[in-house]
């Protein structure tokens, strides 16, 4: 009985009350268009070799496909598994 009473005290002390403010009716400023610099699509140098560790797993094969789509031509795939 004593253990249950102390547990109830802990629960009572750990309650948090949150009050949500009323919606404010502030003036909305006129927004101006924002120009952000963008980076063009990633490209790979077709003369370089790309080494992919874990290249025969699911992520490695997807990464290989992604690199080839972006111009990579020499890829070296490594894995812990032996293919026969």
C-alpha positions as CSV (number, residue, x, y, z in Angstrom):
1,X,0.0,0.0,0.0
2,X,2.8,2.4,0.9
3,X,4.6,1.8,-2.5
4,X,1.3,2.6,-4.4
5,X,0.9,5.9,-2.5
6,X,4.5,7.0,-3.3
7,X,3.9,6.1,-7.0
8,X,0.7,8.3,-7.0
9,X,2.8,11.2,-5.5
10,X,5.4,10.8,-8.3
11,X,2.6,10.9,-11.0
12,X,1.0,13.9,-9.4
13,X,4.3,15.8,-9.2
14,X,5.2,15.0,-12.8
15,X,2.1,16.5,-14.4
16,X,2.8,19.4,-16.8
17,X,0.1,22.0,-17.6
18,X,0.3,23.6,-21.0
19,X,-1.8,26.7,-21.9
20,X,-2.1,27.5,-25.6
21,X,-2.2,31.2,-26.3
22,X,-5.1,32.7,-28.2
23,X,-4.4,33.3,-31.9
24,X,-2.8,36.7,-32.4
25,X,-4.2,39.1,-35.0
26,X,-0.9,40.7,-35.9
27,X,-0.3,42.6,-39.1
28,X,1.1,40.5,-41.9
29,X,4.0,42.1,-43.7
30,X,4.1,42.1,-47.4
31,X,6.6,39.4,-48.3
32,X,9.2,39.9,-51.0
33,X,10.5,37.1,-53.3
34,X,13.7,35.5,-52.0
35,X,16.3,34.4,-54.5
36,X,18.4,31.5,-53.2
37,X,21.5,30.2,-54.9
38,X,21.1,26.7,-56.1
39,X,23.6,24.0,-56.7
40,X,23.4,22.3,-60.1
41,X,22.9,18.5,-60.2
42,X,25.9,16.6,-58.9
43,X,28.2,15.2,-61.6
44,X,31.0,12.7,-61.5
45,X,34.3,13.0,-63.3
46,X,34.3,10.2,-65.9
47,X,38.1,9.9,-65.7
48,X,38.2,9.1,-62.0
49,X,37.7,5.8,-60.2
50,X,35.1,5.5,-57.5
51,X,35.6,2.9,-54.8
52,X,32.4,1.7,-53.1
53,X,32.8,-0.4,-50.0
54,X,29.8,-2.6,-49.4
55,X,29.1,-2.2,-53.1
56,X,27.3,-5.5,-53.6
57,X,24.6,-4.8,-50.9
58,X,21.4,-3.0,-51.5
59,X,22.6,0.5,-50.7
60,X,25.9,-0.1,-52.6
61,X,24.1,-1.1,-55.8
62,X,21.8,1.9,-55.6
63,X,24.8,4.2,-55.0
64,X,26.5,2.6,-58.0
65,X,23.5,3.2,-60.2
66,X,23.3,6.8,-58.9
67,X,27.0,7.5,-59.7
68,X,26.7,6.0,-63.2
69,X,23.7,8.2,-63.9
70,X,25.9,11.2,-63.1
71,X,28.8,10.3,-65.3
72,X,31.0,7.9,-63.3
73,X,32.5,5.2,-65.6
74,X,35.2,3.5,-63.5
75,X,33.8,1.9,-60.4
76,X,35.4,-0.5,-58.0
77,X,32.9,-2.4,-55.8
78,X,34.1,-4.2,-52.7
79,X,32.2,-6.6,-50.4
80,X,32.6,-9.0,-47.6
81,X,30.8,-11.6,-49.7
82,X,32.3,-13.8,-52.4
83,X,30.5,-14.2,-55.6
84,X,30.9,-17.4,-57.6
